[in-house]
Amino acid sequence: MALGVTALISACGDATTPDAPVVAPTASVSASYQMTAVILGPVSSDDDADLQVRLREAEGVGANLNFLRLTCGNGASREWGAGAIAKVLGRNRVPGATETEIVVHYLCPNSSRPLRLLADLSDDHGFHHQVEAAPFHPDWPGA
């Protein structure tokens, strides 16, 4: 099969084109993301507060942050899309080999706590990533 492809490429080229098979580009390094989410402010207001999100990429592969989604203990959710993220950060880009910090405000109705944060990213190699973190308050028991 490879010989047929090489012959086809050679036949389609001009006299200056080398007779080498075309190789599809591949990502030599996979992106690696870690995320933390810390609730800011008094513990008595952990259902309506600011959330400090830190997203770190370790392998030097940048990405676009498509959205952040917070899920509360009662099932309610809050989502920030790329446009809302860009308004806060000035961009929705997470550069490779850096840590990006964003602070967003949330409200979990009926005094429920935030349970889960999901970040959705598309990296520079065209791959899709989802990263999760459990938001916490430094004054919660066991934190």
N, C-alpha and C positions, 0 to 999 in steps of 0.2 A: 504494500500500500504506500509506503514512504517513497519508493522509487517512482510510482505513478505520479505522486504529488510533485516530486522534484522535476520529473520530465515535463509535466504540465507547466510548472513555473518557468522552466528554461525555455520552453516553446513560446511562452507568452512574452518573454522579455525581449529587450533589444540587444544589440551586440555588446553594449557596455555593461549589462546586468550580469553579476556573477551567478553561477549555477549553484546556489545554496538554498536549502529549504527555508521557508518562512517559519519562524518560531514565535508563537504567541507570547506576549509579555506576561510575566508572573511576578507576584509580590515576593520579594526576597525576605521581607521582614513582616511579621504579623503585628498588628497594633495590639496593645495591652492596656486596658483601662481599669482604674480603681476609683471608687467614689465613696465619699463620706457625706453625711447630712447631719448637721448639728442645729438643734432648736435654740434660738437666741432669746434672751429676756427671762422674766421670772417664770418659775416652774408652774405657778398658779395660772399662767396664761398659755400653757403649751398647746391649747386647741386653737389659738388665734395669735400667731407670732410670725417672726421672720425665720427663715430657714437658710442656713449657710451651707451651700453645696460646694464641695471641692471635688473636681474631676481631674485625675492625673493620667497622662499617657506616658508610658515608659520606654517605648521602642523607637521613638522618632517619627511616628506616622501621624500626621495631622488628620482632623476630621471635622465635619460639620455636625453640630448638635441640633438635631431635628426637633426634639421636644423633651421636656421633663414632665413626668406624671406622678403626682403624690396621691396615694390611697390612704384614706383615714380608717380608723377602727370600725366605724359604722358603715363602711362600704362607699361613702362619698369619695369623690376624687376631684382633683384640681390639676389642670394641665397648662403648661406654658409652652407655646409653639416657638418656632425659630424667630419669628418677628418680635415676640415679647422678650425673648432672650437677648436679641440684638439691641433692643431698646435699653436694657439694663447694662449689658457689657460693651455695647458699641459694635458688636459682631456676634455671630453664632458659631464662631470658629474655635476649635480646641487645637492649638498648635501641638505638634509632636514634641515629645520629651519635655513637657511642661506640666504645671498644675494650673488649672483655671478655677477661679472662685467666682461664684455668683450668689447673691442674696435675694431671695424672693419671699413675698409675704403669702401666707396661706390662712385659711379658716377651715377647721374641721367642725361641722355642725354638731350640736347636741353634746358638747364637751368631750368629744372623742379625740383620741390622740392620733397623730400621723403614724402609720404602720410601715409603709413601703414607698420608696422613691425609685422610679425607673427613668433612666436616661437612654435615649435612642440616638445613635450616631451612624453616619456614613463616612468611612475613612477614605483617604486619598487613593487607595488601591481599588476602590469600588465595592468594598465589603461593608456589610451592615452589622452593627453591634448593639446589644442591649446590656446595660449594666444596672444592677440593683444595689440598693443600700437600705438599711433600716435606720430611719431618723431616730436620734436620741437627744435627750436633754442631760447635761452634765450632772444635774441635781436629782435625776430619777434614781430611785433605789436600785442598786446593782449596776449602775452605769459607770 
